Amino acid sequence: MKLRKAIETILSLWHYRSIRNSVHEVRSTLFFIFPSWQVGGSERVHAEIMALVKNRQPVCIITTPQRHVGFRRLFARYAQLIYLRRWGTKASFKQKMIKLVADAINKQPSAVVFGSNNLFFYDLLPHLRSHVRVIDLTHSITPKQEWCETYSLPYVHRINQRVVLGPNTLETFKAIYASHGVPAALLARFTIIPNKTGIAVSLLKKELTGSLRVIFVGRDSEEKRPELFFRIAEMCVGKGIDARFVAIGKFVRNWNHYTPYVSFEGEIRDTERLVEQYRQAHIIIITSSFEGFPLVLQEAMSQGVVPIATDVGEIPYYISPSLETGYTVDGRQPDDKIIDDFIAKISYLQVNPFVWTSYSSRCREMVGEQFSEERFETEYRNLLLNKGA
């Protein structure tokens, strides 16, 4: 880790002149400040937002060191990329870069800055002049509320508009504001914009005959907790549950000991290949410790895949037996209890295929009703271009 940081620091110093020149030469009035171009749901949403205003030639500033190519080409299709390397995170570098970026933004008339998921964005805000309009997007609230949801509090008076994915996140912010003495009047700056589903809703009714196909789609990261999925698969096989388990994503840690129970399909960036995986699947598992409303959940549901997920973020608002859209599990329990609860739900659907069929149809309907492409695109365009203000 230390060696990697040292190498990245040297590269950052080597590239400083190029970064500085790119910032100085900026002529756009639209600035996106994101932490990463890695492959993930949040990053795909960021790309979709930038795509809506690509004719305005926006600038996208990436604030943290990147280890993989990820969605770099996708981001570059919609915006001019400025990659800060360690200039966006290293304490002894950061203030110099904040001043450079702020100066470039302040020179632009009617500038708009849109940020999400990174501290550089919030540290920049005190340096922006009053004519610069500021918007942030919160995808999810972390379990201990120790990330952007509280780091942003000293700057809330400077944030003109705040976007969240649903009512659960808004309610959490109401409690955060109240406990930190933030004026309730500032809650009026929040707006809810659900993510869109970029995959057309399937018109085909699915049937459950034979083995269940259970999928996990996500990163090998601490908050996604893929190890719970692998243990669920192992225990289901041990209990004789007729199910096949498939993991889709880049898993950097060594999970080879789970290959007897899980088929590892690797990272899938091609939409058609991913849709085919959804079409074959019956259940999607979300084991995360925190989420907003995962894009993979929307995509899978659009193809009639039934979710079983931890009760985090906006998931309980959309997923429940009362809505006939799936099941949630208490994600704050000990791991063994979480696993047992997931297995119980999988087993129930296996022996009650008529329930699965009903839920599958309702999932497709809900995606069409709740995650409109038209709403997403209209509301973000209006927000970024200040229409209807």
N, C-alpha and C positions, 0 to 999 in steps of 0.2 A: 504493500500500500504506500509506504513512504517513498519507495523508488518510483512508483508510478506518478506520485504527486510531483516528485523532483523533476521527472522527465517532462511532465505537463507544464511545470513552471518554466522550464527552459524553452519549451515550444511557445509558450505564451509570450515570453520576452522576445523571442525571435520574430513572432508575428505581430508584435505591437504596432509597428509602423503601418502595416497593411490594415489592421483593425482601426487605428486612429484615422487613416485616410478615408476609409469607408464611412466612418461616422461623420467626418467633416464634409464629405461630398453628398450627404443625404439631402434630397430635395422633396421628399414626400411629406404629406401632412398626416399620414396614417402610420402609427407605430404599434407593432405587436411585440410584447416582451414575454417570452416563454422560456421555461428552463431547459427544454429538451426537444429533440426530434426523434426520440426512441419510438419503437413500435408499441403502441398502446392506445386504449380508447380515448383518453384525454387528448393525446396528440392528434388522433384522427379528427376529433371535433375541432381542434385548433386549425387544422388544415382546411376543414370545411368552412369555417368562419372566414379565413383569409380568402378562400376561393370566391366568396360573395362580393369582394371588393377588389379583386385582382386588377381590374381596369384602372383603379386609382394608384397602382404601383406602390403598394405598401412596403414598409420595411419590417422585417422580423428579426429581432435580436434574441439570440440564444445565449443564456446566461451561465450555463454550467458545462464543464468538460464532458464531451461525448465519446463513448468507447466504440460505438458501432454506427454504421451508415444509416440504419433505421429508415425514417421517412424523410431524410434530407432532400432527396430529389423531389418528393411530393411538396415539401415546404417551398423549395426553390421555384417550383412551377407557379406559385401564387404570390411570392414576395421576394424582395431582395434580402438575402440572408446576411446577417453580420454575426459571426460566431466569436464570442468574447473569450472563450477558453477559460483560464483561471482569473481573467480580469473581472469576471462577474462574481467571483466567490472568495478569492484570497484577500484577507483583511488588508494587507499592505498594498494591494493593487486596486481594490474596489472603489475607494473614494475618488481616485483619479479618473477612473472610467465613468463613474456616476456623473462627474462634472462634465466630461466630454459629451456624454449622451444627452444630458440635460441642456447643454448649450446648443446642441444640434436641434433638439426638439423645440426649444424656446424661440429659435429663429423662424420657425414655420408658422405662418398665420393659420388660425383655425385648426391647430394641431389636435389630434386625438390619440391618446395612449391607452391601449387595451392590454391588460396583463392577467396572468393566471399562474398559480402554483409556484411562485418564486419570490424570494425575499428582496432581490435586487430591485424589482419593480416597486415595492413599497419604500425602500430606502431612497429611491429616485424622487418620490413625490414632493418632498419639501423643497426640492431644487427647481421645480417646474413653476413657470409663471401662471398667473391667474387665467390667461386666455386659453390655456391648454386644458382640454376636456379629458377626464380620467374615468375609465371604466375597468372594473375587475370582474372576473368569473371565478366562482368557487364551485369546484366539482364535488367536493366531499368535506366532511368535518372529521378530523382525526380523533381517535378515542379519548385522548387526554386533553384535547383542544390546545395543543402546544405548537401548532404550525401557523399557516397564514391567517386562519380565522381569528387568532388573538394577536399575532404579530402586526396585523393591519390596523388594530384599534387606534393607535396614536394618529393615524392618517385618515380616519373615516370622514372627517370634515372636508378633506381634499378630494375624496372620491365622489364624483358626480353621480355615477350610477353603478349599482352592484347587481350582478346576475347570479342566480342560483337555479338549480335544476328542478326544485319542487318544494312543496309546502313544508316537509319535514325539516329541510335545511333552513328555511326561513324561520321556523319556530325555534330552532336551535340558536340562530343568530339573535332572535328577540331575547332569549335568556342570557346570552353572552353580553349583549348590550346592557341589559338591566343590571347584571352582576358587576359590570365594570363602569357603571355610571355614565354610559353613552346616552345622549338625549334620544328619547323615543321618536322624536320627529324625524330623525335621520333614517328610520326604518322605511320611510316613504321612498327612499332612493333605491330600494330593492325591486327587482322584477324577476319573475319566473319565466325561464325559457327552457322547456324540455329539449333534450337532444333529438335530432331526427334520426330515422333509420334509413340508411342509404341503400338498403336492399328492399326490393319490391315484396310486398306481402304475398305469400303463396296463396293461391286460390284452391289448392288441392287439400282435401280432407285426408289426414293421415290415420292409419289404423295401427294398432299394436298387436302384432302376431309374432310369436316367437320371442327371441331374446331381446331384452332391453339394451339399447345403446346409450351409454351415459358419457357425456363429454365435459371436459374442463378446458376453457380457453382463456389463457392469461399468461402473465409474466412469472418468472421464477423469483418473486420478490417477497419480502417479509410480510407485507400486508395482505398479499393474495393467498398466503398459506397453502401452497399446492400440496405440501406434505399431508394435510388432512384428506385431500382427495385421494392420494395414493394409499393412505391407510384405510379409507373407506372401501376402495377397490379390493385391497387385500382381504379385508374382513368379509366383504360380500362373497368373494370367491370361496372363502373358508366356510361360510354358512350355506353354500350351495344355491345362492340367489342367481337366477339365470340372467346374467347381465354381462355386457362387454364394456370395458372402460377405455376411453380414448383421451389423451392429453395433447392439446394443440398449443404450441408456443415454444419459445426458446428457453430451455432449462439448462442453466449453466452449472448448477450443482450436480453432483453425481447421484442420480436416482436409479442406477442400473439394477439395484436389488428389487425394484418394483416391476421390472419388465415381465415377469410371469403373470402379472395381474393387469398391467396397463400397456396399451399400445401408444407409443410416442410418435406423433406425426410431424413434430418439428414446427417451426414458425411458418405460417401460411399468410402471405401478403396478397396473393391473387384472390380477388373477390369471388370469382366463379368457383374456385376450388374450396373456398371457405363455405360458400352457400351449399355446395354439395355435401360437405360434412354436416351442416345443419339439417339438410333434408333427410339424411340417414339417421339422425339422432332422435332419441325420445325424451331424454332428460338432460338439462344442463345444470351443473353444480357450481355454485359460487360460495367459496369458503372464506371470503375476505374479512379482515378485522375492521375495515372501513371502506366505504364506497360512496359514490353519488347514486347514479343509476347506471350500471355498466352498459356500455354500448353493445358488448357481446350478448348481453341478456336481451336487449331489444331485437338484435339481429336474429338470435336463435328463436325467440318467440314468434317473429314474423314468419318463420318456417314451421310453426306448430310444435316447437320443442318446449316442454314443460319445465319451469325452473324449480329447483330446490335450493334455497339460498339463505345465508345468514341475514339476520334482521337489521341491517345497517343502512344508513342513508335513506334514500327514497324507496328502497326495495319494499318495505312493508306497506307503503302507500299503494303500490301497484300489484303486489303479489300476496295472495291470501286464498284460503279455501272459500271464504265468503264471496270472493270475486270469481272463483273458479279459474284462477290463473296460476296456481302452484302453491308451494309451501315455504314458510320461513322457519329457521332454526335459531334459537338464542345463541348468538355468536360470542357472548361473554362468559359462557360456561367453561369448565375445564375441557380440554381437548377430547378426552375419552367420552364425555357426555355429548359433545357436539357430534362426534362420529356416530355414536349410537343413535342419535336423533335422525341424522341423515339416512342411516341404514334402514331405520323403521319406515321412513317415508318412501324410500326406493322399494322396499319389500311390499309396502301397501299398494303402490301403483302396479307392481308386477302381478299381484294376485287380483287386482281390480282394473282390468284393461278398459272397461267402460268409463271409469272415472278419468283415466288418462286421456281417452278419446275426447271426452267432453271438455277437459281442461285445454287440450291441444287446440281445439277449435276456438275456444274463448281467447287464448293467447294471441292468435292471429287477428282476431277482431279488435282486441285492445290496442295492439300496435297501430292498426289503421286509425283508431279513434284518438289515441293520446299522443302519438309521436309524429305529428304532421310535418312533412318536409316544407310545405308552404308556410306554416307558422314559423318554423325555425328560420327560414331564409328571410321572410318579411321582417320579423322582429329584429334580427341581427343587422340587416341592412339599415333599417330605420334608426337603430341605436348608434351604429358606427357613422352614419351620414347625417345624424341629428335631424332626421325627418320627423315631423309631427311634434317637435319640441315647443 
